[in-house]
């Protein structure tokens, strides 16, 4: 799935169906930028 704010809904769907972990990764040089974006824009909040 692409790193975008709409990814939050897809991750939430997996968590709601019973998964207790969802792994995310980024292929490319800007790992820190990806993690900052993910934390601020994509990561589901409780």
Helices and strands as residue ranges (DSSP letters): H 7-16, H 31-37, I 38-42
